């Protein structure tokens, strides 16, 4: 009986040992496959050994997309209406800013430069443009200067995304103007 117990104990120990080692082997082979897959996804380009995107293009720093304003939009809209709200007083300052010009906002230290207005904003892989001259998805690219601070960004009429961060004022696109 004692001999039977020792054999059983040895069998359980061996079973435990081999059971654990098989999982380790599986994990090792899985991690090796993952490393091989990750290595295969990073290729080098020429002599400089820079990593390239496996989808075929070099991994270069992103360049700003080109903004294309269709002729019909440029003819229809010469300015934009923006409301500026003073956060301390809740006073709204309506501003009509001409496209391509700097506009000083009265009784403030704000200067707005409107780079482009796109009434039907759309963004592709190569550029940003307007799908039509109808105000379906209005957006304006602006640069706002205050004292020594300059902030650039987009204001969207229908969405609160890409808000211009300013501790004293909120900026809201109302729409295009002639």
N, C-alpha and C positions, 0 to 999 in steps of 0.2 A: 504494500500500500504506500509506504514511504517512497519507494522507488518510482511508483506511478506518479506521485505528487511532484517529484523532482523533474521527471520527464515532461510533465504537463507545464510546470513552471518554465523550463527551458524553451518549450515550444511557444508559449505565450510571449516570452522575451524576444525570441527570434522573429515571431510574427510582428511584434511591436517595432522592433528594430528595422526590419525590411519595409514595413508599412510606412514608417516615417521617412526612410531614405528615398522611397519612390516619390513621395510628394516633393522632397527637396530637389530631386532630379527633374521633375516636371517643372517646378518653379524656375530652376536654372535654365532649362531649355527654352522656357517661355521668355525669360528675360533676355536670353541670347537672341531669340527671334525678334523681340522688340528693338534691341540695339541694332540688329542688322537692318530692320525696316527703317529706323530713324536715320541710320547712316546712309541708306540708299536714297532717302528723301533730300539729303543735303549734297548738292553737287558743287563742283568748283568750276570757275570760268577762267580758262587760259592760265597765264603765268602768275596773275595776281592772287589766285586762290580765293577770290571773293565768292561767297555763297550765292547761288542763283535760285530763283523760284522754279520749282519743278513743273510749273505750268508754262514755262517757256520764256519768261521775262526776267531780267536782272533785278535783284532786290536793291534798288536804289532808294534814297530818301524820296518820299512823296513830294511831287511838285504840285503847286496849286493848280487846280483845273482852270482852264481858260474860260472866261465868261464871254459868251456870245449874245449880243443883243440884236434880235432880228430887226430889219429896217422898219417893218410895220409897227413894232413896239416903240422904236426910237422916234418915229413920226408922230405917234399918238400921245406919248407921255413925255413931258418936258420937265416935270417936277414930281415930288412925292409929298404927301401930307403925313407928318409924324406928330404924335402927341408925346410930350415929355411931362412926366408927373414928378413933382417935388415930393420926395418921401416924407419930409418933415411936416409940410403944410397940406399935402394932398391937392395942391393947386396944379391944374393941368395947363400946360403951355402948348398951344397948337402952333406948329411950324410948317411952313411950306418951303421946302428946300429944292433948289434947282439941281437937276442931274448934271454932274460934272463940275460943280462949283462948290466952294465953301460958303456955308451960311452961318452967320453968328446969331445965336439965340439971344434976344433982348433980355436984359436984366439977369443974365447968367454969365458964367465963364465958359459956356459950351460953344464949340464950333463943330458943325456937322459937314462932312464931305460925303456926298452921295456918289458912289462909283457907278452903280448900275441898278436899274429897276427891272424886274422880271415879273410881269403880271400873271404868268402861268408857269411858275418855276418848275424846272425839271433838270435832273442831274444824270448824265450818262457817264460812261467810263472815261471819256476824253474831255468833256466840257460841261459847262452849266449854261442853260439857255432857257428860253420861254417857248412852250409848245404852241402858244397862240398869243394874240394881243388882247384877249379877254381876261378879266381879273378873276380867275378860277383858283389860283394858288399864289397870291401876291407875295413877293419877297424883295427886299432891298439890301444891297451891300453898302455898308456905311463905314466911315472912319470918324470917330468922335474924339475930339481933343478937349481936354480940360487942364489948364495950367501946364504942367510938364508931362502930363499923361496922355497917351494916345491909344485908343482901343479900336480894333477893326472887327467887323463881324456882320452877320446877317440878321435882319429882323423879318419875321414872317407874320403876316396878318392873321392867319388862321391857327397858328400854333405858337405855344410858349416855349419853343426850343431855341437854342443858340442865343439866349438873352444876353444883352450887353450888360456886363457887371459894372455897376456904379453904386457907391455907397449912398449917394444923395438923390439920384434920379432913376426913374424907369422910362424906357423908351418903347413906343408902340407904333407900328406901321398902321396907318389908316387906309392908305391906297395911293394910287397914281393920280396925277393932276396934269392939266395942260399948261 
